[in-house]
Amino acid sequence: MQMKQNSTKSINRLQLHQQLLDILPTELILYREEDLRPYECDALSAYRQLPLIVVLPETTKQIQKILSFCNDINLPVVARGAGTGLSGGALPNQQGLLLSLAKLTKIISIDADLRTACVQPGVRNLAISQAVEHLGLFYAPDPSSQIACTIGGNVAENSGGVHCLKYGLTVHNIQQIKIVTIAGELITIGGAGLDSSGYDLLALMTGSEGMLGVIVEVSVKLLPKPECTQTLLAPFDDISKAGAAVANIISAGIIPAGLEMMDQLAIQAAEAFVHAGYPTDAAAILLCEIDGSELEVSAHTEAVCELLKQSGATEVRKAKDAQQRMTFWKGRKAAFPAVGRISPDYYCMDGTIPRKSLAYVLQTMAEIAQQYELAIANVFHAGDGNLHPLILYDANVPGELARAEELGAKILQLCIKVGGTITGEHGVGIEKLDQMCVQFEPVELAQFHAVKAAFDPKALLNPGKAVPSLHRCAEFGAMHVHNGKLSHPELERF
């Protein structure tokens, strides 16, 4: 099939629609404004813009033809899963094509002996565990949005979840992926074995935010369901005590399946929403889940209960059955929408810090938030130091969104200051580009751009995301340079 060699400067929406009809039936192409509107943003809804056109392919061959066509005419492409991302990674390009993978929803195969499943990128995270439950298996990564988020998006962002402390992130739970390059080539990365030789391209692709290729197939690892599971809930009258409890549990050599913390504002919002039985007068609660053999769970539960009490827990509740265990977790899983009920808008941050800095960072965040006169609800994966501060604001009040973003930037800079990183699982997207300039040196950013160029020489895949230009960093640095280094005066006094 011959494609016209146009440039995007000379192509308009109607022309593009006509050309794409050579690849897709008309019902799989959206070009009217009212049809494009649902794709104007992902879950970072403060930023919105319409794509030039949206396509919904149903096969890998269609995706290959679409990408080859876009490469020929230099048309930017943004791949989109379920749109649950929180960093603007799926924000459309106004002069580009949005490639939705929503129709690729097949579970291709399940191998109970090898404990693997091969799925298309549009399969929901939770659907994998549901499909293998009768085999006594499950898929470990469980983001809070797992009922809606898709496995392709999980790979693109390297998502985690409440059980990532023990079972790892997406990168630790996949064996092989198939991607389509911008030139339309289908490439297999990884293999059927637990390890493969050569460069670790599987890890490179996981978390690459759609900048290197479009994921069309994923082989995930499945695990046996634990013989026994126990969930504990421990309230604290001081959030720093809860932080110390986390360190004490890990220091004792116990790795819980999940170890989550919520502060008082998040507790109150979640309790009002789902009625999980949380103590609303607590300064913080820890949710600790222990799984394994009955003997292991019994011994670790006893040890953790004692450590929680020694760390200052006002009580320790044990889930008496599976129903109560699910109720404990329901409050945590529903924390983000629950906070949405108490504030017109909220800005969800994502940074990772060393566990030893937990109490210090929480205290410092509270002090910075007070300066900005904005409240923060904290919900996070305490076991691995992945913070999710929810900054409450009202977009209808002039200047509040800008203040919330500035406060979020200070929180990320604080994470860097204590030896952490600017993202744990939400990715960089458009949200954290300036903070990339703080975390990485120009030579490191140059290497990132070199990797991008190796896979996508024309920079057509998800352009302007994840890795800032060196020019942008130079401009950012010019505003924040002190004695030759990026400086953050707001943090120096801490």
C-alpha positions in Angstrom: 0.0 0.0 0.0 1.4 3.4 -1.0 1.3 6.1 1.6 1.5 9.8 0.7 4.7 11.4 1.8 3.3 14.5 3.4 4.5 16.6 6.3 2.3 17.4 9.3 2.4 21.1 8.3 0.4 20.4 5.1 -2.1 17.9 6.6 -5.3 18.7 8.3 -7.8 16.6 10.3 -10.0 15.7 7.3 -7.1 14.9 5.1 -5.6 12.7 7.8 -8.9 10.9 8.3 -9.1 10.1 4.5 -5.6 8.7 4.5 -6.1 6.6 7.6 -9.1 5.0 5.9 -6.6 3.0 3.9 -5.6 1.3 7.2 -8.7 1.3 9.4 -12.5 1.1 8.9 -14.2 4.5 9.5 -15.7 3.4 12.9 -12.1 3.0 14.3 -11.1 6.6 13.5 -12.4 9.6 15.5 -11.9 13.1 14.1 -15.0 15.1 15.2 -14.4 17.4 18.2 -17.1 15.8 20.3 -15.5 12.4 19.7 -12.0 13.7 20.5 -13.1 15.4 23.8 -12.9 12.2 26.0 -9.2 11.9 25.0 -8.1 15.4 25.9 -6.3 14.4 29.2 -5.4 11.5 31.4 -6.0 11.5 35.2 -3.8 14.7 35.5 -6.9 16.6 34.4 -5.4 20.1 35.1 -3.8 19.8 31.6 -6.1 19.3 28.6 -5.8 19.5 24.8 -7.4 17.8 21.9 -5.5 15.5 19.6 -5.6 16.0 15.9 -7.1 12.6 15.5 -7.8 9.3 17.5 -7.5 5.8 16.2 -8.6 2.6 17.9 -6.9 -0.3 16.2 -7.9 -3.9 16.8 -4.8 -5.8 15.7 -1.1 -5.6 15.9 -0.8 -5.4 12.1 -3.0 -2.3 12.1 -0.8 -0.7 14.7 2.3 -1.5 12.5 0.7 0.1 9.5 -0.4 3.2 11.6 3.1 3.8 13.0 4.8 3.3 9.7 2.4 5.8 8.1 3.0 8.3 10.9 6.8 7.8 10.5 6.5 8.5 6.8 4.6 11.8 7.2 6.4 12.9 10.5 3.2 12.7 12.5 3.7 12.6 16.3 2.0 9.7 18.1 0.8 9.4 21.7 -0.1 5.9 22.9 -2.9 5.7 25.4 -4.2 2.9 27.7 -7.0 3.4 30.1 -6.0 7.0 30.8 -5.5 6.5 34.6 -2.0 7.9 34.6 -1.3 10.8 36.9 1.6 12.6 35.3 0.2 13.7 32.0 2.0 10.9 30.1 -1.0 10.4 27.8 -1.7 14.1 27.2 -2.4 14.3 23.5 -0.3 16.2 21.0 -2.4 18.8 19.3 -0.7 18.2 16.0 -0.5 14.4 16.4 -2.3 11.1 16.4 -3.6 9.5 19.6 -3.2 5.7 19.4 -5.7 4.1 21.8 -5.0 0.5 22.8 -8.4 0.0 24.4 -9.6 -2.6 22.0 -6.7 -5.0 22.5 -8.2 -6.8 25.5 -7.5 -10.5 24.8 -5.8 -12.9 27.3 -3.9 -14.8 24.6 -2.7 -17.7 26.7 -2.3 -19.0 30.3 0.4 -21.5 31.2 -0.2 -22.8 34.7 2.9 -25.0 34.7 5.2 -22.2 33.7 3.1 -19.7 35.7 2.8 -17.2 33.0 0.1 -15.4 31.1 0.4 -13.7 27.7 -2.0 -10.7 27.4 -2.7 -7.8 25.1 -2.0 -4.3 26.4 -5.6 -3.4 26.9 -6.3 -6.1 29.5 -7.1 -4.7 32.9 -4.6 -5.3 35.7 -7.3 -7.0 37.9 -8.6 -9.1 35.1 -5.4 -11.1 35.0 -5.7 -12.3 38.6 -9.4 -13.0 38.1 -8.6 -15.1 35.0 -6.2 -17.4 36.9 -7.8 -17.4 40.3 -9.2 -20.9 39.7 -5.7 -22.1 39.2 -4.6 -20.9 42.6 -2.4 -18.1 41.0 -2.4 -14.3 40.9 -0.6 -11.4 39.3 1.2 -9.5 42.0 1.4 -5.7 41.0 -1.8 -4.1 42.2 -2.1 -0.3 41.7 -4.9 1.4 43.4 -6.5 1.8 40.0 -6.2 -1.9 39.2 -9.9 -2.3 38.5 -9.5 0.1 35.5 -5.8 0.5 34.6 -4.4 -1.7 31.8 -1.3 -3.9 31.7 0.2 -1.9 28.8 0.0 1.3 30.8 1.5 -0.6 33.8 4.5 -1.5 31.8 4.8 2.0 30.3 4.9 3.5 33.8 6.4 0.6 35.8 3.5 0.6 38.1 3.6 -0.9 41.6 0.8 -1.0 44.2 0.2 -1.8 47.8 2.0 -5.2 47.6 5.1 -4.0 45.7 7.2 -4.1 48.9 7.4 -7.9 48.8 6.5 -8.7 45.3 8.1 -5.9 43.4 7.0 -3.5 40.6 5.9 -4.3 37.1 9.5 -4.7 35.9 10.0 -7.6 38.4 6.8 -9.4 37.2 7.1 -9.6 33.4 9.2 -11.9 31.2 8.6 -10.7 27.7 7.0 -7.9 25.7 6.3 -7.3 22.1 6.6 -3.7 20.8 6.0 -1.9 17.6 8.7 0.7 16.7 7.8 4.0 15.1 9.0 2.4 11.8 6.4 -0.3 12.1 8.7 -3.1 13.1 7.5 -5.8 15.5 10.2 -6.6 18.1 10.2 -9.2 20.9 12.1 -8.2 24.0 12.8 -10.7 26.8 12.0 -14.4 26.5 10.2 -17.4 27.8 12.9 -18.1 30.4 13.3 -16.3 33.7 16.4 -14.5 32.4 17.8 -13.7 29.0 21.3 -12.7 27.7 22.4 -9.4 26.4 21.4 -5.9 27.3 18.4 -5.7 29.7 16.1 -4.1 27.1 13.1 -5.4 29.0 13.9 -3.1 32.0 14.7 -0.3 29.6 11.2 -0.5 28.0 9.5 -0.9 31.4 8.8 2.7 32.6 9.8 4.3 29.2 6.4 6.1 29.1 5.6 5.3 25.4 8.7 7.1 24.2 10.6 4.1 22.7 7.8 1.9 21.2 4.2 0.8 21.5 3.6 -2.3 23.6 1.3 -4.8 21.9 1.8 -7.9 24.0 3.0 -8.7 27.5 4.0 -12.0 29.1 3.5 -11.7 32.9 4.7 -13.9 35.7 2.1 -15.5 37.9 2.6 -16.5 41.5 0.9 -19.1 43.8 -1.7 -17.6 46.1 -0.3 -17.5 49.6 -1.5 -20.3 51.9 -2.3 -17.8 54.6 -2.7 -14.0 54.9 -3.1 -11.7 57.9 -3.7 -8.0 57.9 -3.0 -5.6 60.8 -4.2 -2.1 61.4 -2.3 0.1 63.9 -3.2 3.7 64.8 -0.7 6.2 66.1 -1.1 9.5 67.9 2.1 10.8 66.2 2.9 10.4 62.5 6.6 10.2 63.3 6.0 7.2 65.5 4.3 5.5 62.6 7.3 6.3 60.4 9.6 4.8 63.1 7.5 1.7 63.2 8.0 1.1 59.5 11.8 1.2 59.9 11.6 -1.1 63.0 9.7 -3.7 61.1 12.1 -3.8 58.1 15.1 -3.7 60.4 13.8 -6.8 62.1 14.2 -8.7 58.9 10.5 -8.9 58.2 9.3 -8.0 54.7 5.5 -7.7 54.8 3.5 -8.2 51.6 2.2 -4.6 52.1 3.0 -1.8 54.5 0.9 1.3 53.9 0.4 4.6 55.8 -2.3 7.2 55.9 -2.4 10.4 57.8 -5.3 11.9 59.7 -6.8 13.8 56.8 -6.7 10.8 54.5 -8.1 8.6 57.3 -11.1 10.8 57.9 -11.8 11.1 54.1 -11.6 7.4 53.6 -13.7 6.5 56.6 -16.5 8.9 55.6 -16.4 7.4 52.1 -16.2 3.6 52.7 -16.7 3.1 56.4 -13.8 0.8 56.9 -13.7 1.2 60.7 -10.7 3.5 60.7 -10.1 5.5 63.9 -10.6 9.1 62.8 -8.9 10.6 65.8 -5.5 8.9 64.9 -2.7 11.0 63.6 -1.8 8.1 61.3 -2.5 4.5 60.7 -0.3 1.7 59.4 -1.8 -1.2 57.4 0.5 -4.2 57.5 -0.2 -7.4 55.5 1.8 -10.6 56.1 1.4 -13.6 53.9 3.0 -17.0 53.4 2.7 -20.4 55.1 0.6 -20.6 58.3 3.7 -21.1 60.4 5.5 -18.1 58.9 2.5 -15.8 59.1 1.8 -16.7 62.7 5.4 -16.0 63.8 5.7 -12.8 61.8 2.3 -11.5 63.0 3.3 -12.0 66.6 6.6 -10.2 66.0 5.1 -7.3 64.1 2.4 -6.8 66.7 5.1 -6.4 69.3 7.1 -4.1 67.2 4.1 -1.9 66.5 3.3 -1.6 70.2 7.0 -0.9 71.0 6.9 1.9 68.4 4.0 3.6 70.0 0.9 2.2 68.4 -2.2 2.9 70.5 -3.6 -0.5 69.6 -3.2 -3.2 67.0 -6.2 -4.7 65.3 -6.0 -8.1 63.5 -8.5 -8.8 60.7 -10.7 -11.6 62.0 -11.6 -12.9 58.6 -11.1 -12.4 54.8 -14.1 -9.9 54.8 -12.5 -7.6 57.4 -9.1 -7.9 55.6 -10.8 -6.6 52.5 -12.5 -3.9 54.4 -9.2 -2.7 55.9 -7.8 -2.5 52.3 -10.9 -0.9 50.9 -10.3 2.3 52.7 -6.7 2.5 51.5 -7.6 1.6 47.9 -10.4 4.2 47.9 -8.3 6.9 49.5 -7.8 9.0 46.3 -11.5 9.2 45.3 -12.3 9.7 49.0 -10.1 12.8 49.2 -11.9 14.0 46.1 -15.1 14.3 48.2 -13.6 16.8 50.6 -11.9 19.1 48.1 -12.9 20.6 44.8 -9.6 19.5 43.3 -6.4 17.7 44.4 -3.0 17.3 42.9 -1.5 13.9 43.5 2.3 13.8 43.8 4.6 10.8 43.6 8.1 10.8 45.1 10.3 8.2 46.8 12.6 8.7 49.8 14.8 6.5 52.0 12.7 5.0 54.8 14.9 6.5 57.4 13.9 10.0 56.2 10.1 9.4 56.5 9.4 11.3 59.7 11.7 14.2 58.7 10.1 14.5 55.2 6.6 14.4 56.5 7.3 17.1 59.1 9.1 19.3 56.4 6.2 18.8 54.0 3.8 20.0 56.6 5.9 23.1 57.2 6.2 23.9 53.5 2.4 23.3 53.0 1.7 25.8 55.7 3.7 28.5 53.9 1.5 27.9 50.8 -1.7 27.8 52.9 -2.8 24.5 51.3 -3.7 21.2 53.0 -2.0 17.9 52.2 -3.5 14.4 52.7 -0.8 11.8 52.8 -1.4 8.2 51.4 1.7 6.2 50.6 3.6 2.9 50.3 5.5 3.4 53.6 7.4 0.1 53.3 9.4 1.3 50.2 9.3 5.0 50.9 7.0 5.9 48.0 5.0 9.0 48.9 1.7 10.1 47.5 0.9 13.5 49.0 -2.5 14.8 47.8 -2.4 18.6 47.7 -5.9 20.0 48.1 -6.8 23.1 46.1 -9.7 24.8 44.3 -9.1 25.4 40.6 -11.9 28.0 40.6 -9.8 30.2 42.9 -7.3 32.2 40.7 -3.8 31.2 41.4 -4.5 28.1 43.5 -3.5 25.6 40.8 -0.2 27.4 40.3 0.4 27.4 44.1 -0.4 23.7 44.3 2.0 22.9 41.5 4.7 25.0 43.1 4.2 23.2 46.4 4.4 19.9 44.6 7.7 20.9 43.0 9.1 21.7 46.5 8.0 18.3 47.7 9.9 16.6 44.9 12.9 18.7 45.5 12.8 17.7 49.1 12.7 14.0 48.0 15.9 14.6 46.0 17.5 16.5 48.9 17.2 13.5 51.2 18.6 11.1 48.6 15.3 10.0 47.0 13.8 10.3 43.5 11.1 12.3 41.9 8.9 9.4 41.0 8.2 5.9 42.3 5.4 4.7 39.9 3.5 7.5 38.3 6.2 8.5 35.9 7.5 11.9 34.8 5.1 12.7 31.9 4.8 16.5 31.6 4.5 17.0 35.3 8.0 16.5 36.5 10.1 17.8 33.6 11.7 20.6 35.6 12.5 18.3 38.5 14.3 16.0 36.1 16.7 18.9 35.6 17.4 18.9 39.4 17.8 15.1 39.8 20.0 14.5 36.7 23.2 16.1 35.4 23.3 17.4 31.8 25.5 14.5 30.8 23.0 12.0 32.1 20.1 13.7 30.3 22.2 13.6 27.1 22.4 9.8 27.5 18.6 9.6 27.9 18.2 11.5 24.7 20.7 9.2 22.9 18.7 6.2 23.9 15.5 7.9 22.7 17.2 8.7 19.4 18.3 5.1 18.9 14.6 3.9 19.1 12.9 6.9 17.7 15.2 9.0 15.5 12.6 11.6 14.6 11.3 11.9 18.2 7.7 11.2 17.1 6.7 8.9 20.0 5.2 10.8 22.9 7.3 13.9 22.2 8.0 16.4 24.9 7.4 13.9 27.8 9.6 12.4 30.5 13.0 13.7 29.5 13.5 17.5 29.3 15.5 19.1 26.6 18.9 20.4 27.7 17.7 23.9 26.7 14.8 23.6 29.1 17.1 22.6 31.9 19.5 25.5 31.1 16.6 27.9 31.4 15.4 26.3 34.6 18.9 26.3 36.0 19.4 30.0 35.2 16.5 30.7 37.5 17.8 28.5 40.3 21.6 28.5 40.1 23.7 29.4 43.1 27.5 28.9 43.2 27.3 26.8 40.0 24.6 24.4 41.4 20.9 24.3 41.3 19.7 25.8 44.5 16.4 25.7 46.4 16.4 28.4 49.0 13.0 27.4 50.3 14.5 24.1 51.4 17.9 25.2 52.7 16.5 26.2 56.1 15.3 22.7 56.7 
